[in-house]
Amino acid sequence: MFMAVLETRNFTFEGFGKSENDAVKALSRAIDAHTAEYRISSSEFKDAYPRNCWNVREIKIGVGYRDREKITL
């Protein structure tokens, strides 16, 4: 499973998917929903926070993480 994250000054947005691409698409849809709710331009928002500001990482089910890193003994 993959998680895509965008942290802004006011909100943290997340999208999840089976692939990196699916997670990015889910995050993009979340941003689209947010901008529609707040009546702001999705394209302007995404220009302010381009794809290179989004963090994507693989996560494992049933694994513990601390500060985005797997905890191992």
N, C-alpha and C positions, 0 to 999 in steps of 0.2 A: 504494500500500500504506500502511496505517496501523499505528502502534505505540501501544499503551496501556501505561503504566508506573506502577507503584506502588512507591515506595521506603519501606521501613520501617526501623526501627532495626537489624533483624537480616537482612533479606532484600530483594532487589529482584525484583519480579514483572513479567513482560512478557507481552503478548498481541498477536498480529499478525492482521491481516485486510485484505480488499480494500476495506472501508469502515470508517469510524470506528466504526460500530455493531458490525461484526464483530470489530474489535480489542478493544472493550470487553467483548463476550461472551466472547472467548477469555481475557481477563484474569480475568473473573469465574469462568470454569471453572478456571483455574489456582489461584485463591484457594480455591475449593471443594475442589480436590484437596489443596492444602496443609493446609487446616484438617482434612480427613478424616484425612490422614496423621498429623498432630500431635494428633488427637483433641480439637480445640477447636471451639467453636461458630462456624460460618460467619457466622451473622447477627451475633454479637457482634464478630467480627473486622471485618466490613463496617461495623458501627456505629462502631468505633474508627477506621476508615479509609474514610470515605464517598466516594462518587463524585467529589466536588469535590476530593479529594486525589489522584485519578488524573490523570496527564498523558497526553494523546492528541495525536499529531502525525502528519502525513503524512511518509512517507519515500520516497525514490526509489531504485530498484534501479540499481546501477552508479555511484552518487554517493558521494563521500567526505564525511564529517562530522567535525567536531571540536567537542566540548562541545555536541553536539546541533544544531550549525549547519553548513550546507553550506559546504564550502571551495571558494572560487572564486579564480581567478587574474585 
